[in-house]
Amino acid sequence: MKPFLYLVLTVVLFYANQALHRRYQYFWLTPAITTSAILIAVIELTATPFSLYFGDTRWLPWLLGPATVAFALPIYQQRELIKRHWLALGLGSCAGIVVSLCSTLLLSRLLGLDAAAAHSLLARSVSTPFAVEATRHLGGEAQLTGVFVMITGLFGILLGQVLLGLLPLRMRVARSAPFGAAAHGFGMSVARKIGPQEGAVASLTMIFSGILMVLLAPLLGRLLA
């Protein structure tokens, strides 16, 4: 029964924290932070092995795939906007991937990270399903990549609006695309709060960046090896 109880606890905590965050929109009350912190505390206090917790909750990460596919709906609804700006959005996503890869490799060398940690960091800027698949070719560890993806997303929603406010970007498309390209699902959730067009653009750049990373991963893996 324990794995099932942990599944119920995870779902209940997330929705409870989501309701709390709607009422008090502080960064530290973001559901991903509060739910994770409470679950870690419970698991540590009860000395529960990760394999036991993951027994039934393994279905939750699996749902990330269908959830990512569902982002096609807002993209379709805003297809006219995307048709007008497809070149800028495509080039912006490519630029985001290049900057992310180059900065990660540079910082990994400066910090003296071992190969496994450095390669696990490379896919941190794309959504988890794409990141995990890319990591398999990059020689990293999927569990580490999952952690780095979450940290990147949290910093994206914390600093994204502040940094974009400092840039001379006037178009709504230009202001929302970086959220999806750099902070994946977390950034997309922020863009959706700004407006439906912003959410659709962020969804598109998130998916395009993820696909591009998966396609580039085998080649990058061979180069890094």
C-alpha positions as a printed NumPy array, in Angstrom:
array([[  0.   ,   0.   ,   0.   ],
       [  2.875,   2.404,   0.658],
       [  3.677,   3.166,  -3.016],
       [ -0.001,   3.92 ,  -3.668],
       [ -0.208,   6.154,  -0.585],
       [  2.815,   8.11 ,  -1.814],
       [  1.109,   8.547,  -5.184],
       [ -2.01 ,   9.935,  -3.471],
       [  0.115,  12.159,  -1.203],
       [  2.038,  13.575,  -4.178],
       [ -1.125,  14.432,  -6.135],
       [ -2.946,  15.897,  -3.113],
       [  0.039,  18.006,  -2.098],
       [  0.471,  19.376,  -5.618],
       [ -3.14 ,  20.479,  -5.995],
       [ -3.224,  21.896,  -2.466],
       [ -0.057,  23.886,  -3.105],
       [ -1.386,  25.   ,  -6.488],
       [ -4.499,  26.413,  -4.783],
       [ -2.301,  28.104,  -2.184],
       [ -0.109,  29.639,  -4.901],
       [ -3.143,  31.039,  -6.725],
       [ -4.07 ,  32.909,  -3.56 ],
       [ -0.555,  33.949,  -2.509],
       [  1.605,  34.276,  -5.614],
       [  5.019,  34.277,  -4.004],
       [  7.914,  32.562,  -5.753],
       [  8.677,  30.281,  -2.809],
       [  5.08 ,  28.986,  -2.898],
       [  5.463,  27.673,  -6.447],
       [  3.882,  24.176,  -6.37 ],
       [  7.013,  22.526,  -7.767],
       [  9.06 ,  23.925,  -4.864],
       [  6.649,  23.413,  -1.971],
       [  5.486,  19.961,  -3.076],
       [  9.059,  18.761,  -3.61 ],
       [ 10.221,  20.156,  -0.261],
       [  7.395,  18.495,   1.681],
       [  7.846,  15.16 ,  -0.099],
       [ 11.608,  15.186,   0.516],
       [ 10.989,  15.887,   4.204],
       [  8.433,  13.068,   4.467],
       [ 10.684,  10.585,   2.664],
       [ 13.681,  11.506,   4.83 ],
       [ 11.734,  11.37 ,   8.091],
       [ 10.251,   7.98 ,   7.258],
       [ 13.532,   6.632,   5.808],
       [ 11.675,   5.558,   2.655],
       [ 13.871,   4.221,  -0.192],
       [ 13.427,   6.02 ,  -3.496],
       [ 12.522,   2.728,  -5.2  ],
       [  9.545,   2.37 ,  -2.84 ],
       [  8.347,   5.93 ,  -3.442],
       [  8.777,   5.505,  -7.185],
       [  6.734,   2.274,  -7.224],
       [  3.408,   3.867,  -8.197],
       [  4.468,   7.474,  -8.716],
       [  6.396,   6.392, -11.831],
       [  3.172,   7.081, -13.746],
       [  3.464,  10.797, -13.036],
       [  6.708,  11.336, -15.033],
       [  5.18 ,   9.235, -17.818],
       [  2.375,  11.792, -18.111],
       [  4.921,  14.436, -19.127],
       [  4.913,  13.01 , -22.645],
       [  1.14 ,  13.368, -23.257],
       [  1.188,  16.741, -21.498],
       [  3.859,  17.997, -23.89 ],
       [  1.866,  16.772, -26.893],
       [ -1.193,  18.627, -25.545],
       [  0.65 ,  21.911, -26.058],
       [ -0.169,  21.456, -29.751],
       [ -3.672,  22.812, -29.037],
       [ -2.694,  26.414, -28.185],
       [ -0.188,  26.336, -31.039],
       [ -2.99 ,  25.392, -33.451],
       [ -5.3  ,  28.052, -32.016],
       [ -2.648,  30.727, -32.624],
       [ -1.465,  29.322, -35.97 ],
       [ -1.966,  32.615, -37.838],
       [  0.352,  34.424, -35.44 ],
       [  2.939,  31.674, -35.774],
       [  2.73 ,  31.726, -39.58 ],
       [  3.623,  35.417, -39.546],
       [  6.65 ,  34.969, -37.298],
       [  7.818,  31.404, -38.02 ],
       [ 11.302,  32.429, -39.172],
       [ 12.009,  34.594, -36.127],
       [ 10.689,  31.909, -33.774],
       [ 12.731,  29.187, -35.439],
       [ 15.953,  31.187, -35.431],
       [ 15.331,  32.267, -31.851],
       [ 14.946,  28.662, -30.712],
       [ 18.145,  27.667, -32.517],
       [ 20.009,  30.572, -30.928],
       [ 18.685,  29.594, -27.508],
       [ 19.943,  26.013, -27.878],
       [ 23.381,  27.163, -29.056],
       [ 23.758,  29.638, -26.178],
       [ 22.587,  27.048, -23.665],
       [ 25.037,  24.398, -24.903],
       [ 28.016,  26.759, -25.136],
       [ 27.418,  28.365, -21.725],
       [ 26.929,  24.961, -20.088],
       [ 30.148,  23.559, -21.525],
       [ 32.077,  26.687, -20.538],
       [ 30.747,  26.768, -16.974],
       [ 31.299,  23.026, -16.567],
       [ 34.976,  23.466, -17.426],
       [ 35.381,  26.523, -15.222],
       [ 33.792,  24.705, -12.268],
       [ 35.72 ,  21.5  , -12.919],
       [ 32.639,  19.259, -13.131],
       [ 33.133,  15.602, -13.993],
       [ 31.954,  14.326, -17.372],
       [ 28.735,  12.734, -16.101],
       [ 27.533,  15.919, -14.383],
       [ 28.596,  18.148, -17.285],
       [ 26.838,  15.988, -19.885],
       [ 23.718,  15.782, -17.687],
       [ 23.583,  19.587, -17.669],
       [ 23.577,  19.995, -21.438],
       [ 19.862,  19.361, -21.93 ],
       [ 18.71 ,  21.374, -18.908],
       [ 16.927,  24.074, -20.935],
       [ 14.403,  21.8  , -22.674],
       [ 11.343,  20.02 , -21.338],
       [ 11.908,  16.842, -19.321],
       [ 10.756,  14.237, -21.918],
       [ 13.107,  15.735, -24.52 ],
       [ 15.91 ,  16.279, -21.983],
       [ 15.868,  12.681, -20.737],
       [ 15.919,  11.306, -24.295],
       [ 18.778,  13.637, -25.283],
       [ 20.793,  12.72 , -22.184],
       [ 20.834,   9.073, -23.225],
       [ 22.91 ,  10.075, -26.257],
       [ 24.99 ,  12.686, -24.443],
       [ 26.418,  10.268, -21.893],
       [ 24.762,  11.904, -18.886],
       [ 22.496,  10.567, -16.154],
       [ 18.754,  10.927, -16.606],
       [ 18.033,  11.5  , -12.902],
       [ 20.58 ,  14.321, -12.721],
       [ 19.158,  15.857, -15.877],
       [ 15.674,  15.847, -14.345],
       [ 16.958,  17.791, -11.351],
       [ 18.821,  20.292, -13.552],
       [ 15.735,  20.796, -15.74 ],
       [ 13.659,  21.678, -12.677],
       [ 16.299,  24.075, -11.318],
       [ 16.607,  25.784, -14.712],
       [ 12.842,  26.197, -14.942],
       [ 12.602,  27.66 , -11.444],
       [ 15.334,  30.197, -12.164],
       [ 13.58 ,  30.958, -15.444],
       [ 10.334,  31.963, -13.76 ],
       [ 12.208,  33.787, -10.997],
       [ 14.506,  35.879, -13.205],
       [ 12.844,  35.702, -16.623],
       [ 10.463,  38.626, -16.291],
       [ 13.108,  40.744, -14.566],
       [ 15.704,  40.15 , -17.293],
       [ 13.227,  40.623, -20.142],
       [ 12.123,  43.887, -18.559],
       [ 15.684,  45.165, -18.978],
       [ 15.768,  44.358, -22.706],
       [ 14.289,  46.675, -25.382],
       [ 11.742,  44.104, -26.578],
       [  8.396,  45.57 , -27.637],
       [  6.678,  42.749, -29.533],
       [  4.699,  40.292, -27.454],
       [  6.141,  37.42 , -29.474],
       [  9.707,  38.483, -28.707],
       [  8.951,  38.794, -24.985],
       [  7.334,  35.356, -24.681],
       [  9.523,  33.174, -26.923],
       [ 12.52 ,  33.137, -24.508],
       [ 10.34 ,  31.652, -21.759],
       [  9.708,  28.503, -23.777],
       [ 13.212,  28.312, -25.254],
       [ 15.089,  28.73 , -21.951],
       [ 12.723,  27.692, -19.154],
       [ 10.54 ,  25.022, -20.903],
       [  7.266,  24.206, -19.083],
       [  7.889,  26.542, -16.167],
       [  8.469,  29.465, -18.504],
       [  5.475,  28.498, -20.604],
       [  3.222,  28.655, -17.534],
       [  4.406,  32.224, -16.887],
       [  3.835,  33.189, -20.533],
       [  0.279,  31.799, -20.419],
       [ -0.513,  34.074, -17.481],
       [  0.535,  37.053, -19.604],
       [ -1.806,  36.119, -22.463],
       [ -2.968,  33.331, -24.833],
       [ -0.694,  34.467, -27.657],
       [  2.307,  34.544, -25.357],
       [  1.456,  31.06 , -24.094],
       [  1.157,  29.657, -27.624],
       [  4.492,  31.175, -28.69 ],
       [  6.232,  29.847, -25.563],
       [  4.724,  26.397, -26.202],
       [  6.021,  26.409, -29.767],
       [  9.564,  27.451, -28.847],
       [  9.609,  24.903, -26.007],
       [  8.62 ,  22.035, -28.313],
       [ 10.868,  23.149, -31.178],
       [ 13.853,  23.534, -28.825],
       [ 13.205,  20.073, -27.383],
       [ 13.013,  18.428, -30.807],
       [ 16.174,  20.226, -31.927],
       [ 18.044,  19.078, -28.824],
       [ 17.017,  15.452, -29.362],
       [ 18.115,  15.606, -33.007],
       [ 21.472,  17.147, -32.118],
       [ 22.163,  14.867, -29.136],
       [ 23.676,  11.885, -31.064],
       [ 26.101,  14.163, -32.89 ],
       [ 27.01 ,  16.034, -29.694],
       [ 27.462,  12.737, -27.892],
       [ 30.001,  11.557, -30.458],
       [ 31.871,  14.878, -30.34 ],
       [ 32.015,  14.891, -26.543],
       [ 33.176,  11.292, -26.43 ]])
